[in-house]
Amino acid sequence: MSNPNPSPSAAPHWFAWLAVVALLVYGIFLGAYFTPVAGGSDSSGYLNAAQLLARGQLTAPMRDYSGLEASSASQFQPLGFIAEPARQRLVPTYPLGLPAHLAIASTLFGWSMGPLVVGVGATLAAMVLMYAIARELAIAWPLAAAGALILGVFPVTIFISIQPLSDVLATTWVLAAIYAALRARYSQRWAIITGAALSIAIFVRPTNVLIIPAITVLLSRGWRPLTACALGGLPGALLLLATNAHLFGSPWRMGYGSIFEAFDFAYLGPTLLHFGKWLGLLLPGLGLFFGVITIGLSLAALRIRLALVFWFLAPFIFYAYYEVSAQTWWCLRFILPGIPALILSGIFTLNYFLVLHPRTLRIASTILTFWAIGLSVFWTHEFHTLLSKTYEQAYAEMGQWSNDHLPANTVLLTNSDSGALYYYTPFPILRWDQMSTVEFTQHAAYLTRTGRALHLVTNEAEEDQVLTQRVPARWEKITTLAQRSVWRYNGPANTP
């Protein structure tokens, strides 16, 4: 590497203590806003799968839908599941990497504290690994610390870290694999650890396979490191393939189905503009960061240059073709595992030009630190990110109310709350968005004949459309809670 300071000086002792205190305080801050709630499709899907794993199960038995016939099994599947009526089971949609972490942590600490330990712990670990990687790249400790902080207070990181979502954990394991690959130049054991970390990263998010080119470049010092990496990752790879075969009938299939249906060249232009806009707004000094792709990286060894380029561009380009990547700012979460490479590229360039001027380097690191904090404070307030606990808690409140007030023979008709209601209640779930009006009428008539209660849970914002167009009937409103309404079915619409 052509860095003028290939052996950076050690950080002072006081910095280690300051870093520990800062991480502890930041962890407490994130923990105060963390919500261990099974909410929308993602969080409920992960937590439902985690509870299955904690019970030693990979699939859930279908609840009592006896006598109901549907044109599509999707009518019987809560969000986060695939229904297989022929086998009387529900199969989790999402990869099992995060649920496995949640199951282990929740078994040890409970289902309120366990998800918090995973979410906040992954964020703090990502920051530590970011600093460690920067030091492996011979970046001075003030800039390495600034880079770790930039990643930790990145608004997307905060948004994900306070919910049971996979993106930060996926990023943490990518960072672990990259760090181990950099250390592999000292020992083959690190190459084995690289493979193990990579396999876990892929288990958490299968598209983390995109960092394999970066890992390959970092280990390309001969066949031994690459072989050791492959051996380290082999158990995880075999476990993943075996799990896919058991759940989906093929080692190469996943719960998402055919992902290529959601990718198209038409999304490329708008998504590139979307990514560029929000990276520029949410990260400090994006002009510098993109500049290093063409200028700064030439200052590094070819291996480092290629690894950073592959690390960032592979997920960036891949998700630029994805249909939902340009929907909102927090869709940057899809490329979050590659964003550390962008940050590292920027601070590497600063380090190159400033390492011989320690005072200026410290000033630049301080500016970057406060710049990142300022952006984080502004955007988390603008996006109401820290209010997510309030929004998500509504799912748990509805689940608790349903348990306390609805009769035991209830069947719940719902849509966006289906995963949460499956998690919090024992009731069978029907999805109104997956059935026709005729099928709803048939289901409701059968449930009435067999003495089973039917209740509808819908958002207040959509209830008029749902009641009149999707499931027309004589509905009686029972309660309104947490911006949701609960209705009791009292017969078809054309009866007095």
C-alpha positions as CSV (number, residue, x, y, z in Angstrom):
1,M,0.0,0.0,0.0
2,S,1.3,3.4,-0.9
3,N,-0.1,5.1,2.2
4,P,2.8,7.3,3.7
5,N,2.1,5.9,7.1
6,P,1.6,2.1,6.7
7,S,2.1,1.6,10.5
8,P,-0.2,4.1,12.1
9,S,0.5,5.2,15.6
10,A,-1.6,3.6,18.4
11,A,-4.5,5.5,19.8
12,P,-3.9,7.0,23.2
13,H,-5.2,5.1,26.2
14,W,-7.7,7.8,27.0
15,F,-9.4,7.2,23.6
16,A,-10.1,3.6,24.4
17,W,-11.9,4.6,27.6
18,L,-13.8,7.4,25.8
19,A,-14.8,5.0,23.1
20,V,-16.2,2.5,25.6
21,V,-18.2,5.1,27.4
22,A,-19.5,6.6,24.1
23,L,-20.6,3.2,22.8
24,L,-22.3,2.5,26.1
25,V,-24.1,5.8,26.1
26,Y,-25.1,5.3,22.4
27,G,-26.3,1.8,23.1
28,I,-28.5,3.1,26.0
29,F,-29.9,5.8,23.7
30,L,-30.8,3.3,21.0
31,G,-32.2,0.9,23.5
32,A,-34.5,3.5,24.9
33,Y,-36.1,3.8,21.5
34,F,-36.0,0.1,20.5
35,T,-39.3,-1.6,20.0
36,P,-39.4,-5.4,20.2
37,V,-42.8,-5.5,18.5
38,A,-44.0,-7.8,15.7
39,G,-45.4,-5.1,13.5
40,G,-45.5,-5.1,9.7
41,S,-44.5,-7.9,7.4
42,D,-40.7,-7.7,8.1
43,S,-40.6,-7.4,11.9
44,S,-43.5,-9.9,12.4
45,G,-42.0,-12.3,9.9
46,Y,-38.7,-12.3,11.7
47,L,-40.2,-12.6,15.2
48,N,-42.7,-15.3,14.2
49,A,-39.8,-17.3,12.6
50,A,-37.7,-16.7,15.7
51,Q,-40.3,-18.1,18.0
52,L,-40.5,-21.2,15.8
53,L,-36.8,-21.7,16.0
54,A,-36.8,-21.2,19.8
55,R,-39.3,-24.1,19.9
56,G,-37.1,-26.2,17.7
57,Q,-39.4,-25.9,14.7
58,L,-38.8,-24.6,11.1
59,T,-42.5,-24.4,10.2
60,A,-45.7,-23.7,11.9
61,P,-48.9,-25.9,11.8
62,M,-51.8,-24.2,10.1
63,R,-54.5,-23.1,12.4
64,D,-58.1,-24.3,12.1
65,Y,-59.4,-23.5,8.6
66,S,-61.4,-26.7,8.4
67,G,-64.2,-26.5,5.9
68,L,-62.9,-23.4,4.1
69,E,-62.0,-23.8,0.5
70,A,-60.0,-21.2,-1.3
71,S,-58.8,-20.6,-4.9
72,S,-55.5,-19.5,-3.4
73,A,-53.6,-20.7,-0.4
74,S,-52.4,-17.1,0.1
75,Q,-55.8,-16.4,1.8
76,F,-54.6,-18.5,4.7
77,Q,-51.1,-17.0,5.1
78,P,-50.3,-14.2,7.5
79,L,-47.6,-11.8,6.2
80,G,-44.2,-13.4,6.5
81,F,-45.4,-16.9,5.8
82,I,-46.2,-19.1,2.8
83,A,-49.3,-21.3,3.4
84,E,-49.1,-25.0,2.3
85,P,-52.6,-26.4,3.0
86,A,-51.7,-29.8,1.5
87,R,-49.0,-30.2,4.2
88,Q,-51.0,-28.2,6.8
89,R,-48.0,-25.9,7.5
90,L,-46.9,-22.3,7.3
91,V,-43.4,-21.8,6.0
92,P,-41.5,-18.6,7.0
93,T,-40.8,-16.3,4.1
94,Y,-37.7,-14.6,5.4
95,P,-34.2,-15.9,5.7
96,L,-33.5,-17.5,9.0
97,G,-30.3,-15.8,9.9
98,L,-31.9,-12.9,11.9
99,P,-34.5,-15.2,13.5
100,A,-31.7,-17.5,14.7
101,H,-30.0,-14.6,16.4
102,L,-33.3,-13.4,17.9
103,A,-34.2,-16.9,19.1
104,I,-30.9,-17.4,20.9
105,A,-30.9,-13.9,22.4
106,S,-34.6,-14.1,23.4
107,T,-34.1,-17.6,25.0
108,L,-31.3,-16.0,27.1
109,F,-32.8,-12.6,27.9
110,G,-36.6,-12.8,27.1
111,W,-38.6,-11.7,24.2
112,S,-38.5,-8.1,25.1
113,M,-34.8,-7.7,25.8
114,G,-33.5,-10.4,23.4
115,P,-34.4,-8.5,20.2
116,L,-32.9,-5.3,21.7
117,V,-29.7,-7.1,22.4
118,V,-29.5,-8.2,18.8
119,G,-30.5,-4.9,17.2
120,V,-28.4,-2.6,19.4
121,G,-25.6,-5.0,19.8
122,A,-25.2,-5.4,16.0
123,T,-25.1,-1.6,15.6
124,L,-22.3,-1.2,18.2
125,A,-20.4,-4.2,16.8
126,A,-20.6,-2.7,13.4
127,M,-19.1,0.5,14.7
128,V,-16.2,-1.4,16.4
129,L,-15.6,-3.4,13.3
130,M,-15.6,-0.3,11.1
131,Y,-12.9,1.2,13.3
132,A,-10.9,-2.0,13.2
133,I,-11.1,-2.2,9.4
134,A,-10.0,1.4,9.1
135,R,-7.0,0.7,11.3
136,E,-6.1,-2.4,9.2
137,L,-6.1,0.0,6.2
138,A,-3.5,2.1,8.1
139,I,-5.9,5.0,8.7
140,A,-5.1,7.2,11.6
141,W,-7.2,6.6,14.7
142,P,-9.1,10.0,14.7
143,L,-10.3,9.4,11.2
144,A,-11.0,5.7,11.9
145,A,-13.2,6.8,14.8
146,A,-14.9,9.4,12.7
147,G,-15.7,6.7,10.1
148,A,-17.2,4.4,12.7
149,L,-19.3,7.2,14.0
150,I,-20.5,8.1,10.5
151,L,-21.8,4.6,10.1
152,G,-23.3,4.4,13.5
153,V,-25.3,7.6,13.4
154,F,-26.3,7.2,9.7
155,P,-30.1,7.8,9.8
156,V,-30.7,4.5,8.0
157,T,-28.6,2.6,10.6
158,I,-30.6,4.2,13.4
159,F,-34.0,3.5,11.7
160,I,-33.1,-0.2,11.3
161,S,-31.3,-0.7,14.7
162,I,-34.3,0.2,16.8
163,Q,-36.6,-2.5,15.1
164,P,-36.3,-6.3,14.7
165,L,-35.0,-5.9,11.1
166,S,-32.1,-7.6,9.4
167,D,-30.1,-4.9,7.6
168,V,-27.8,-3.8,10.3
169,L,-27.1,-7.3,11.4
170,A,-26.3,-8.2,7.7
171,T,-23.9,-5.2,7.6
172,T,-22.2,-6.3,10.8
173,W,-21.5,-9.8,9.5
174,V,-20.2,-8.3,6.2
175,L,-17.9,-6.1,8.2
176,A,-16.7,-9.1,10.2
177,A,-15.9,-11.0,7.0
178,I,-14.0,-8.1,5.6
179,Y,-12.0,-7.6,8.7
180,A,-11.1,-11.3,8.9
181,A,-10.1,-11.2,5.3
182,L,-7.7,-8.3,5.9
183,R,-6.3,-10.2,8.9
184,A,-5.8,-13.3,6.9
185,R,-2.5,-12.0,5.6
186,Y,-1.2,-12.9,9.1
187,S,-2.7,-16.3,9.6
188,Q,-4.7,-19.0,7.8
189,R,-7.0,-19.1,10.8
190,W,-8.3,-15.7,9.8
191,A,-9.2,-17.0,6.4
192,I,-11.3,-19.8,8.0
193,I,-13.0,-17.1,10.1
194,T,-13.6,-15.1,7.0
195,G,-15.5,-18.0,5.4
196,A,-17.5,-18.6,8.6
197,A,-18.5,-14.9,8.9
198,L,-19.3,-14.8,5.2
199,S,-21.6,-17.8,5.5
200,I,-23.5,-16.2,8.5
201,A,-23.8,-12.9,6.5
202,I,-25.4,-14.8,3.7
203,F,-27.6,-16.7,6.1
204,V,-28.9,-13.3,7.4
205,R,-29.3,-11.9,3.9
206,P,-28.7,-14.1,0.9
207,T,-27.8,-11.2,-1.3
208,N,-24.7,-10.7,0.8
209,V,-23.2,-13.2,-1.6
210,L,-22.5,-10.1,-3.5
211,I,-19.4,-9.4,-1.3
212,I,-17.7,-12.6,-2.4
213,P,-15.8,-10.7,-5.2
214,A,-14.4,-8.3,-2.6
215,I,-13.5,-11.1,-0.2
216,T,-11.8,-13.0,-3.1
217,V,-9.7,-10.1,-4.0
218,L,-8.6,-9.6,-0.4
219,L,-7.6,-13.3,-0.1
220,S,-6.0,-13.6,-3.5
221,R,-2.5,-14.2,-2.2
222,G,-2.5,-17.8,-3.3
223,W,-4.8,-20.9,-3.1
224,R,-4.4,-21.6,0.6
225,P,-6.3,-18.5,1.9
226,L,-9.1,-19.1,-0.6
227,T,-9.3,-22.7,0.3
228,A,-9.3,-22.0,4.0
229,C,-12.1,-19.5,3.5
230,A,-14.1,-22.0,1.5
231,L,-13.7,-24.6,4.2
232,G,-14.7,-22.1,6.9
233,G,-17.9,-21.3,5.0
234,L,-18.7,-24.8,4.0
235,P,-20.8,-25.8,7.1
236,G,-22.9,-22.6,6.9
237,A,-23.4,-23.1,3.1
238,L,-24.5,-26.7,3.6
239,L,-26.9,-25.7,6.4
240,L,-28.4,-23.0,4.2
241,L,-28.9,-25.3,1.3
242,A,-30.4,-28.0,3.5
243,T,-32.8,-25.6,5.1
244,N,-33.9,-24.3,1.7
245,A,-34.4,-27.8,0.5
246,H,-36.5,-28.7,3.5
247,L,-38.6,-25.5,3.4
248,F,-39.0,-24.8,-0.3
249,G,-38.2,-28.1,-2.0
250,S,-34.9,-27.0,-3.6
251,P,-31.6,-26.0,-2.2
252,W,-31.6,-23.0,-4.6
253,R,-35.1,-21.7,-3.7
254,M,-35.9,-19.1,-1.1
255,G,-39.1,-17.8,0.4
256,Y,-39.1,-14.8,-1.8
257,G,-40.0,-16.9,-4.8
258,S,-38.5,-15.8,-8.1
259,I,-36.7,-12.5,-7.2
260,F,-36.1,-11.8,-10.9
261,E,-39.7,-10.8,-11.3
262,A,-39.0,-7.7,-9.2
263,F,-36.0,-6.7,-11.1
264,D,-36.0,-4.7,-14.4
265,F,-33.8,-2.4,-16.4
266,A,-36.5,0.3,-16.3
267,Y,-35.8,0.8,-12.6
268,L,-32.1,1.6,-13.1
269,G,-32.1,5.3,-13.9
270,P,-34.7,6.4,-11.2
271,T,-33.0,4.3,-8.6
272,L,-29.5,5.5,-9.3
273,L,-30.8,9.1,-8.9
274,H,-32.7,8.1,-5.7
275,F,-29.6,6.5,-4.2
276,G,-27.4,9.4,-5.2
277,K,-29.8,12.0,-3.8
278,W,-30.2,10.3,-0.4
279,L,-26.6,9.3,0.0
280,G,-25.7,12.9,-0.6
281,L,-28.2,14.2,1.9
282,L,-27.6,11.7,4.7
283,L,-23.8,11.3,4.6
284,P,-21.3,14.0,5.1
285,G,-19.2,15.0,2.1
286,L,-20.6,12.7,-0.6
287,G,-18.6,14.6,-3.2
288,L,-15.5,13.5,-1.5
289,F,-16.7,9.9,-1.2
290,F,-17.6,9.6,-4.8
291,G,-14.3,11.4,-5.7
292,V,-12.3,8.7,-4.1
293,I,-13.8,6.1,-6.5
294,T,-11.8,7.7,-9.3
295,I,-9.0,9.6,-7.5
296,G,-8.5,8.5,-3.9
297,L,-8.6,4.8,-4.5
298,S,-5.6,5.0,-6.9
299,L,-3.6,5.9,-3.8
300,A,-4.2,2.4,-2.3
301,A,-2.8,-0.9,-3.3
302,L,-4.6,-2.5,-6.2
303,R,-6.0,-5.2,-4.0
304,I,-7.5,-2.7,-1.6
305,R,-8.8,-0.5,-4.4
306,L,-10.6,-3.4,-6.1
307,A,-12.0,-4.8,-2.9
308,L,-13.6,-1.4,-1.9
309,V,-15.0,-0.9,-5.3
310,F,-16.5,-4.4,-5.5
311,W,-17.7,-4.1,-1.9
312,F,-19.7,-0.9,-2.6
313,L,-20.7,-1.2,-6.2
314,A,-21.9,-4.8,-6.2
315,P,-25.0,-4.2,-3.9
316,F,-25.4,-0.7,-5.3
317,I,-25.8,-1.8,-8.9
318,F,-27.7,-5.0,-8.0
319,Y,-30.4,-3.1,-6.1
320,A,-30.6,-0.3,-8.6
321,Y,-32.6,-2.8,-10.7
322,Y,-35.0,-3.6,-7.8
323,E,-38.5,-2.3,-8.1
324,V,-38.9,-1.0,-4.6
325,S,-35.4,0.5,-4.1
326,A,-36.5,4.0,-5.1
327,Q,-39.7,4.2,-3.0
328,T,-38.4,6.0,0.0
329,W,-35.2,7.2,1.8
330,W,-35.0,4.2,4.1
331,C,-34.7,1.9,1.0
332,L,-31.0,2.7,1.3
333,R,-31.2,-0.2,3.8
334,F,-30.9,-2.6,0.8
335,I,-27.4,-1.2,0.1
336,L,-26.4,-0.7,3.8
337,P,-23.9,-3.6,3.8
338,G,-21.9,-1.7,1.0
339,I,-22.0,1.8,2.5
340,P,-19.1,1.1,4.9
341,A,-16.9,0.8,1.8
342,L,-18.0,4.3,0.6
343,I,-17.2,5.8,4.0
344,L,-13.8,4.0,4.2
345,S,-12.9,5.3,0.8
346,G,-13.5,8.8,1.9
347,I,-11.5,8.7,5.1
348,F,-8.7,6.8,3.4
349,T,-8.2,9.8,1.0
350,L,-8.3,12.2,3.9
351,N,-5.8,10.1,5.7
352,Y,-3.5,10.1,2.7
353,F,-3.3,13.8,2.4
354,L,-3.4,14.7,6.1
355,V,-1.5,12.0,7.9
356,L,1.7,14.1,7.9
357,H,-0.2,17.0,9.4
358,P,-1.6,15.6,12.7
359,R,-3.3,18.8,13.8
360,T,-5.1,19.3,10.5
361,L,-6.1,15.6,10.6
362,R,-7.6,15.9,14.0
363,I,-9.5,19.0,12.9
364,A,-10.8,17.2,9.8
365,S,-11.9,14.3,11.9
366,T,-13.7,16.6,14.3
367,I,-15.5,18.3,11.5
368,L,-16.6,15.0,10.0
369,T,-17.8,13.8,13.4
370,F,-20.0,16.9,14.1
371,W,-21.1,17.0,10.5
372,A,-22.3,13.4,10.7
373,I,-24.0,14.0,14.1
374,G,-25.7,17.2,12.8
375,L,-27.1,15.4,9.7
376,S,-28.2,12.6,11.9
377,V,-30.0,14.8,14.4
378,F,-31.7,16.8,11.6
379,W,-32.9,13.8,9.5
380,T,-34.0,11.6,12.4
381,H,-36.1,14.6,13.5
382,E,-37.4,15.3,10.0
383,F,-38.3,11.6,9.4
384,H,-39.7,11.1,12.9
385,T,-37.5,8.1,13.2
386,L,-37.5,7.9,16.9
387,L,-41.3,7.8,17.0
388,S,-41.3,4.4,15.3
389,K,-41.7,2.9,18.8
390,T,-45.0,4.6,19.1
391,Y,-46.2,3.6,15.7
392,E,-45.1,-0.1,16.1
393,Q,-46.5,-0.4,19.6
394,A,-50.0,-0.2,18.0
395,Y,-49.6,-3.7,16.6
396,A,-48.9,-5.1,20.0
397,E,-51.9,-3.2,21.5
398,M,-54.2,-4.6,18.9
399,G,-53.0,-8.1,19.5
400,Q,-53.4,-7.8,23.3
401,W,-56.9,-6.3,22.9
402,S,-57.9,-9.1,20.6
403,N,-56.7,-11.7,23.0
404,D,-58.6,-10.1,25.9
405,H,-61.9,-9.4,24.1
406,L,-62.6,-11.7,21.2
407,P,-64.2,-15.1,21.7
408,A,-62.0,-18.2,21.4
409,N,-63.7,-19.4,18.2
410,T,-62.8,-16.2,16.3
411,V,-61.4,-16.1,12.8
412,L,-59.6,-12.8,12.1
413,L,-60.0,-11.1,8.7
414,T,-57.2,-8.6,8.1
415,N,-54.3,-7.7,5.8
416,S,-51.4,-5.5,7.0
417,D,-51.9,-6.6,10.6
418,S,-52.0,-10.3,9.8
419,G,-48.4,-11.1,10.8
420,A,-48.7,-9.2,14.0
421,L,-52.0,-10.8,14.9
422,Y,-50.7,-14.2,14.2
423,Y,-47.8,-13.5,16.6
424,Y,-49.9,-12.1,19.4
425,T,-53.1,-14.2,19.2
426,P,-54.0,-17.9,18.7
427,F,-56.7,-17.0,16.0
428,P,-56.7,-18.3,12.4
429,I,-56.0,-15.5,10.0
430,L,-57.8,-14.8,6.7
431,R,-56.4,-12.2,4.2
432,W,-59.2,-10.1,2.7
433,D,-56.7,-8.7,0.1
434,Q,-56.1,-12.2,-1.3
435,M,-59.8,-13.2,-1.9
436,S,-62.6,-12.1,-4.2
437,T,-65.9,-10.7,-2.9
438,V,-67.6,-14.0,-3.8
439,E,-65.1,-16.0,-1.9
440,F,-65.4,-13.8,1.2
441,T,-69.2,-14.3,1.1
442,Q,-68.7,-18.1,0.9
443,H,-66.2,-18.1,3.8
444,A,-68.4,-15.9,6.0
445,A,-71.5,-18.0,5.3
446,Y,-69.7,-21.2,6.2
447,L,-68.2,-19.8,9.4
448,T,-71.7,-18.6,10.4
449,R,-73.2,-22.0,9.8
450,T,-70.5,-23.7,11.9
451,G,-70.9,-21.3,14.8
452,R,-67.6,-19.5,14.4
453,A,-67.2,-15.7,14.9
454,L,-65.7,-13.6,12.2
455,H,-64.0,-10.3,13.0
456,L,-62.4,-7.8,10.7
457,V,-59.4,-5.7,11.7
458,T,-58.6,-2.8,9.4
459,N,-56.9,0.5,9.4
460,E,-59.2,3.5,9.8
461,A,-57.7,5.0,6.6
462,E,-58.8,2.1,4.4
463,E,-61.9,0.9,6.2
464,D,-64.5,2.5,3.9
465,Q,-63.0,0.9,0.8
466,V,-62.6,-2.5,2.6
467,L,-66.1,-2.5,4.0
468,T,-67.9,-1.5,0.8
469,Q,-65.7,-3.0,-2.0
470,R,-63.7,-5.9,-0.6
471,V,-65.9,-7.5,2.1
472,P,-69.4,-6.0,1.9
473,A,-71.6,-7.3,4.7
474,R,-73.4,-6.1,7.8
475,W,-70.5,-5.2,10.0
476,E,-70.8,-3.9,13.6
477,K,-68.0,-1.8,14.9
478,I,-66.8,-3.1,18.3
479,T,-64.0,-0.7,19.0
480,T,-61.4,1.6,17.6
481,L,-57.9,1.2,18.9
482,A,-54.5,2.4,17.7
483,Q,-55.8,3.8,14.4
484,R,-57.5,0.5,13.7
485,S,-61.1,-0.6,13.9
486,V,-62.5,-4.0,14.9
487,W,-65.8,-5.1,13.3
488,R,-68.0,-8.1,14.0
489,Y,-69.7,-9.9,11.1
490,N,-73.5,-10.0,11.5
491,G,-74.5,-11.4,8.2
492,P,-74.5,-10.7,4.4
493,A,-75.2,-7.2,3.2
494,N,-78.5,-8.1,1.5
495,T,-80.3,-9.4,4.6
496,P,-82.3,-7.2,7.0
